[in-house]
Amino acid sequence: MELLVRYLERSNSFSSALTPEVIREERLRDDLKYYFMSPCEKYRARRHIPWKMGVQILKIVMITTQLVLFGLNNQLVVSYKEENTMALKNLFIKGYSGVDEDDFSIAVYTQRDVYDSLFYVLDQYSQLGELSVGAISYAEDEDGLLLPLTVCKEYYKRGSLKPSDEAYDIDAQLETLCMEHDPRTANQWRKQNSSFFDLDFYRLVNIKVTFNLKGINLQTVRSRELPDCYSFYVMITFDNESHSGKVKLYLDIDAESSACRDWKISGTAQKNTHYLLVFDGFVILVCIISTTLCTRSIILAVRLLQRFSQFFQEHFDRKVCEDDQKEFLNGWYVLVIVSDVLTIIGSILKMEIQAKSLTSYDVCSIFLGTSTLLVWVGVIRYLGYFQKYNVLILTMKAAFPKVLRFCCCAGMIYLGYTFCGWIVLGPYHEKFEGLSRVAECLFSLLNGDDMFTTFAQLKDKNILVWLFSRAYLYSFISLFIYMVLSLFIALITDSYETIKKYQSDGFPLTDLQKFLREHKDFPVVDDFSEKDVEPKCSTFCCCKRFPVNDDIILIS
């Protein structure tokens, strides 16, 4: 009883000191303090269940499950295309060893080998049904007729060469001559059209053999998915553009999948597809809820920033600094919204693929993969509420501006080495043949990978280029590994040491933090006691004991 009387006396004396301006300031401070609390602290303060955190946890589980299911199906599709490509190369390219020589499948060096390889393609294609062990066959048009096999040769319109006299007469205009024939009798061409296969290798640029095939991917039945029907557009090219005595053979396949027109299957494949469509729809619903909650939080933060800016302008006659303004613009919410949008788009594409309306597996995998990456990165936000776990976030945040400026300067040197290596070493080293390959090679050297091979593979026939390559590689490795990379690590280490020092000695206070420091923690009151009060635990939060302050009770 005595305690209650004393509490009422204090309440009356404190209430008389409250003015509308003080109440407004304390309400603003309360709202600011509440906004920057962790989900568990918000629950202890006002018993608000952290729905947003619960939705994020649920979303991580569902999106990861969705990605795994789609990834397993996508692996079957990709492996089917790759294995068919390998099978067709072994079927139609004579002497194929199973491994591409470079970016081409095989090369021939004599006229006899060119003729043999060309006729081999025609013979093999006419016997496809007897040779292939896969579920492929000739393609048909809408009328049920077999699509023809086409052979086209491209050559200079006119030309004569006399290398012994160092003389030539070439008309650079190209002409193309094509012939089509029924697939089952393609091997009879060389007898019926012998003049077409009379090749003038001085004028010949390339020969292209194109045909269409149909196939069914039956392996998806094991994963309880409906099999897809595929159309294979195959092109075999005899490349003689360089006229160097080396004719390169390429086999390119463009595969397109579609829903089979007439199918019948027993089992649970169709039922499994319906379950997946329902699951994807639920994922979209969860992402919409997540986006709505994060958008609401951003709107509340903007309104709170406006109130705080107005208060500062009225009482201190100055604007809020940029660092304090950035505290209200939570980048994690933007990250979550972006991941939700990508997930929704990817889920819609996945549903269309499962319904056999689309075949964009690669596009869908990019959307789903990127969204899953962002979702898991977003988990770091909740670890950041604990001092022992947020060192990585604070270090990245502090080091990012310095690292970005440093990378801009180092990037100029890197680009210089890239262009120099491509123009000088490109003709003599396979790792320097293109700008992208040069950049990849230098990045590997920067990380200490494949150094000796890069030195050893350079051809030493040209002494001047060989000497330049040694100076080029030694200078790049010495500059970037011993200096640039060390400075890069030093910048991050310096930021890490600064953060560790701040964590032990305290971070510099901004105007916002000084304003919040005048207000103590939100209390959790179960009774009018001066002892510590232990709040109830929730599903999402870990509870702690903390003291009750009478003055804060009255303000609240």
ABEGO torsion letter per residue (X at the ends): XAAAAAAAAAAAAAAAABBAAAAAAAAAAAAAAAAABBAAAAAAAAGBBBAAAAAAAAAAAAAAAAAAAAAAAAAAAAAAAAAAAAAAAAAABBGBAGBBABABABBBABAAAAAAAAAAAAAAAAAAAAABABBBBBBBBAAGBBBBBBBBBBBBABBBBBAAAGBBBBBABBBBBBBBBBAAAAAAAAAABAAAABBBAAABABBBBBBBBBBBBAAAAAAGBBBBBBBBBBBBBBBAAAGAGBBBBBBBBBBBBBBBABBBBBEAAAAAAAAAAAAAAAAAAAAAAAAAAAAAAAAAAAAAAAAAAAAAAAAAGBBBBAAAAAAABBAAAAAAAAAAAAAAAAAAAAAAAAAGABABAAAAAAAAAAAAAAAAAAAAAAAAABAAAAAAAAAAAAAAAAAAAAAAAAAAAAAAAAAAAAAAAAAABAAAABAAAAAAAAAAAAAGBGAAAAAAABBAABAAAAAAAAAAAAAAAAAAAAAAAAAAAAAAAAAAAAAAAAAAAEBBBBAAAAAAAABBBBBBBABBBABBBBBBBBAABBBBBBBBBAAAAAAX
